[in-house]
Every structure is written in structure tokens, then in C-alpha cells.
């Protein structure tokens, strides 16, 4: 497989578009949980019932187009290899929960991968929609349109008091999780992030790292999302989240400026050292890769590194994960072999920029 | 410390397990912990079971032995789930469970959603036809009140007619069995 083709697979087409504030906010996402009113929820439904759901979705929505999105492709999880499934998770197109019932779970996916609809995850339907950069409101509007489109055919489990009836009480009500993925190296370097996270949590929002729990997020990437789904409208939830994200963007910009002014040489050194590691290392573990990619991305955003585009870093963050590496190697790799391949891939990718 | 399963990511979760009286420490990354079933697949990264157990002041989720209730518990007629089971797994089995356990749910939602027990958001267009009308009527009634206070009777009469038309529509919906 050529590297070019491989890269094409790693980056969803929508990620190539630049969104508002995309130096800090990488993507905006809305997820809606929905259920069929007359089918038992996936956690306890039997195979026959689950098949009723997948068959219905496959028949009614596969190859149908919806507004700006291309035709939806219907993919049954049972037809995918372990590595393919892992790649879908690494691209955040499906969740690991979807694989619990591999035999009876499926997804609908739009051609540009902006929309993915998981079928028989924890709920019968989990639709999610991504837009690049910071545009939660627009993401919500489009998710609503899509939801209305599905609802023409599906009799949703809904109650006036409890809203959309979800399997998990934490999703009842709107069934909505709104989230943004933020790159916050300035707040991490200036150690402000440890102060900010508890404050944000107190506001009913959740902050977590992209690749793990806790404040030490890999690659300084944080996901901020709403915790509460009942008692507030979707628009209010999104607007509350937006105002916090707006503040975080301001803090991050200030921190970056402060770093440049107060310790510009140290910052430059940090950035170029990381760039050097990415260009020359022969063994690169995922933690170091994430750290260096974050520093180089910061260097690009601050105009310190000019010859590479910010987009390739999003791309590298995805294709240096285990699923993608193994897909590239066309087989299962031990951790040490993955580190060697990761280094090779990153080197080669950076060479393509020059 | 690296994760003892994948040896790749950092171990962010540390458990102490007692197996046959021997204490064993387990160090895992979030992903491997999920794969082993220590964490539920929850997006928020913590185990909802544990949370709900905390809320109900029950035993921790790891304790598998459930005291057998003397009294036959109320089971959901559609999926067969009892409230005890709901508390144990932290998930409803089907939409009907909400109605089966309705008298016990306010405290659950109040705790999970910071005191909120009522949905305030989107109404499905088709199914919620009558709900939409109800909302519209509420909006128009307050508009009507406002217009009357302003002594704008001409417009008020129009709004009143609009409300009447909607109320007729609402009755039709109800007769069509649209509302639960």
C-alpha cells in the first residue's frame, strides 16, 4: 500500500477542511442516543430482536442520501477484521461498546465520514456528527436535521416527561452529548490546566484526555463535553458548553502569547527538539509521538515552524495509533515493532512535505 | 508505570484485588481496563455501575452476591427487568422500564442530572405532534396575555383564534391515539 493511500484512509475527508478557531479546537461533535419504542434495548435484547433493528436500518437507510451528505453506506461489524474495527475506533467513528455484539451491530456512515450512525450500541441508534473546528451550534443543527430524517421512519422511544428514553439514565432526556476536542499545550505548559479542570467539572461539564483519563492528556488534547442531559434544552447545553470553550480558547491564546514573550527561546527549543525527534528518531513510542506532535503543532500555530501544515499532525495522530500501524504493516505487530514502524511512518510523512 | 496488559500506554488505573486471600495489584490503562470489564464502556470513563451504587448506597458493583429478596420484585412486563437489577447494572432494559419504575425514578434522575427530573429539549416531530401543539399553545397563551395587557385587542383576537385552531388539532391528535 502506498503511503499516500494510507494517509487518505487515516484522515476523514471532513478533517481536511479548516474550521473556526481550528488552531485550538480540532473538532466539534454532537452525539444523539435514540431507541426504537417497541424493541428491548441492546443490553438485554436477544439476537432476533437486534436483527430486527439492523435489518430495518439496513433496508431503510443504506444507500439513501441525506441533504449535503453523500449516500450512507451500511457496514455490518461482523464483516470487518479486528484491525479494521480498531481503526474505526481510532478515528472515533465508532465506540468500543459497538463491538460487544459484533454479530448484530452495524453502522451507517456518510461518504465524507462526517456522520456515523451506530446501530445496536448501548442504544439502538447512536448518531454522531462532526464538524471541523469550533462550530457546535451548526453541528447541533445538522444533527437535528438528521435526527428528523431518521424519525420519519423510526418510532422513537420518547416520553413527554423523560424525553428520549435511553438505556442509561445518564443519557435520558436529550440523549445528547456535545463535545469539542481541544489542543491546549499553552495551558498545560503554564500549569493552568490543573486549576481549570476542577472548575469546569463543577459546571456540570466533563474534561478528559483524548487517550486516557486524568489531567495528563496525551498530546495535550482534551475533550470537553456536557454531563447533564435532562432539564436543559439541547440549545442551552450547547450554549453553556460554548461559553466555557470560548473562555478556554482565550486562556490558551493568552498562555501561548505569554510563553512566547516570557520564554520565547525555551519554547522554540522545545518545539524544534520535538520536530527533530519526529524527523530523525528510529524508535518512537506513542507517548513520545503524541508529545512531539503536540509541540510541533504548537510551533506551526505560532508561526515558528512554517514548512509543514497543521493538518498533517491531525493525520499523524491518527495513523500512528496501533490499529492503523498494524493495518499499514498488514498484520499484528508487537509493541516494539510498532514503535519502529511509527518512527518510520512519521519520518516518511514529514519528508513528503519538503 | 506502563499498563501490564498492553505494555504500551500508561497505567492510569490501579486496583488492589484479593484472589484466594492473596492481595494482587493490577495496573492498567483505561482501554485495557475496559476490555477486561473493569470499566463500563461509558464515554465518561468511569463506571456508571459504581456511581449508581454510590447513589443508592448499595454494595460496590464487584460484590456479585445479591441478597435474595423475600418479596417477589416488580418486573418490567416487557423485558422482565426488576428494579434491583436496574440498580445493579445501571441500565434500563427497555422503554417500558421507565413506566414500570416510574415512581422510583425521580430521585435517580435528580441525582444524575443535578436535580433535574424533566426533559426540556427536543420533541420528536412525528410522534410528538401533540406535544408540539401543546408547546405552541402555551407560547400563544402567554402572548395573548401580553397583548391583552397592552390592550391590543385586535391582535389578541387573532391569537385567540389561533389557539382555538390548535386546540381542535390537539383533540384530533388525541383521538388518533398519538399521545401516550
Interface residues (C-beta under 8 A of the other chain):
Chain A: X35 X37 X39 X40 X41 X43 X44 X95 X96 X97 X100 X122 X144 X147 X148 X151 X152 X155 X156 X157 X158 X159 X160 X161 X162 X163 X164 X165 X166 X167 X168 X169 X170 X172 X173 X174 X176 X177 X204 X206 X208 X211 X212 X213 X214 X225 X227 X228 X229 X230 X231 X232 X233 X234 X236 X237 X285 X286 X287 X322 X335 X338
Chain B: X6 X7 X8 X9 X10 X12 X13 X29 X30 X31 X34 X35 X41 X42 X43 X44 X45 X48 X52 X78 X79 X81 X89 X90 X91 X92 X93 X94 X95 X98 X105 X108 X109 X112 X113 X114 X115 X116 X117 X118 X119 X120 X121 X122 X123 X124 X125 X126 X127 X128 X131 X180
